[in-house]
Amino acid sequence: MIYIEKVGWAIATVFLLSSGLYFTFKLKGVQFRFKDMFKSFNESNDDIGVTPFESLAISLGGRIGVGNLAGIALAINYGGPGTIFWLCLSTVLCSTNAFSESVLGVLYRKKDNKEYIGGPSYYINHGIKKRGLGLTYAVLLIFTYIGGFLSVQSNTIVKSIEQVYKIDPKSISIGIAILTIIIIFKGLRGVAFFSAKVVPIMTVGYILICFYILILNVEFIPQIIKTIFTEAFNPTSATLGIFTPIIIGVQRGIFSNESGIGTGAIASATANTDSPSKQGFIQTLSIYVETLVVCSLTAFVILLSNYDQTSWYNINGIEITQFAFNYHLGNIGIYVVMSSIFLFAFSSIITGYYYGEANLRFLFKRVSKSGIAVFRILVALILFIGGIASPKIIWSVADILIVFLAIINVYAIISLKDDVIKEYKSYRSKNK
């Protein structure tokens, strides 16, 4: 399984970086148009779907999860500080993939009662006319997010709370499942309402705490930055030389911000917007907040601690992050991480569930309300099992499945590149 994972990620890395570079050139550095990102939140005149801000909150809820805390810790532990350089660089380059898939998500979405629904399955089916590939993507996404990704979130919540309160993992898992059921049974509106209220608060709160730690250690920051750059190009920094921090950095970045996976297109498709390109800008902003801000801050908090003086075995990753916050803030640091993990991971569970439901509705166009109810109950059961399973197995399964999603989605957005370029040119001509 480890061999398959490494080979798969090597291939996916080439795909994602190549498509990111292509769209950077063809869209003339669209990821650097920051002004457009902040003025893209206006709505259309109909009352279908959610607001652009709610779509941003949904996508941020999915992106800001355990990858920002546990995943970054694993990246540093296995690939060294240099992984952070490659994580940030690949994020900037691959953000054009997120822009492109979001544009396509809006262009090829469908109306379903009072909702918009879309994503890679839809633009693969209606755009490049390959329903079989669209079905494959939908099935893989359901297995990846409902079976793997949600389990990672649940497992991390359980690990975090168990370390602080020594509560039986089964009891924590049951609580997670019940809270999830309460929200997801309200459908897209429940997901949007939860995300719009919780995600901004948790994100700003976490950023402020990290900045406080950086201020306390400001004299050490230049050395940390130097270490990150040095290790990024150090051929002896890991067993596979310079390629280890590159692959791990890109892998963790993609797992964390999901750029190029296609999930941003699912969130974008829900929005009541007057422009596909505006949703592309909103998703690009989402990626920058999630990776360049939240992930980077987590990395600095860890690197400013003495985490490397401890041996770590069979870890989820959150153990290292908790250690770092405890190092800087004392006992209160443990509670900061536990609270952050609960909010980050739980918001990802809610968003990840919606991604699964959107693809279930693609697979079965006339899925009944009772069918959706059964699916939601199944999700709760998976969350319970994931909370008490081995973290190493869960991470490996999720990593392998995401590789296939990335390859299929990159193939789709490259196949539909003319639609993306045409739409962006139209946007530019109207917003000179």
Buried (B, 14 or more C-beta within 10 A) or exposed (E): EEEEBBEBBBEBBEBBBEBBEBBBEBBEEBBEBEEBBEEBBEBEEEEBBBBBBBBBBBBBBBBBBBBBBBBBBBBBBBBBBBBBBBBBBBBBBBBBBBBBBBBBBBBBBBEBEEBBBBBBBBBBBBBBEBEEBBBBBBBBBBBBBBBBBBBBBBBBBBBBBBBBEEEEBEEBBBBBBEBBBEBBEEBBEBBBBBBBEBBBEBBEBBBEBBEEBBEEBEEEBEEBBEBBEBBBEBEEBBEBEBBBBBBBBBBBBBBBBBBBBBBBBBBBBBBBBBBBBBBBBBBBBBBBBBBBBBBBBBBBBBBBBEBBEEEBEEBBBBBBBBBBBBBBBEEEBBBBBBBBBBBBBBBBBBBBBBBBBBBBBBEEEEBEEEEBEEBBEEBBEBBBBBBBBEBEEBBBBBBBBBBBBBBBBBBBBBBBBEBBBEBBEEBBEEBE
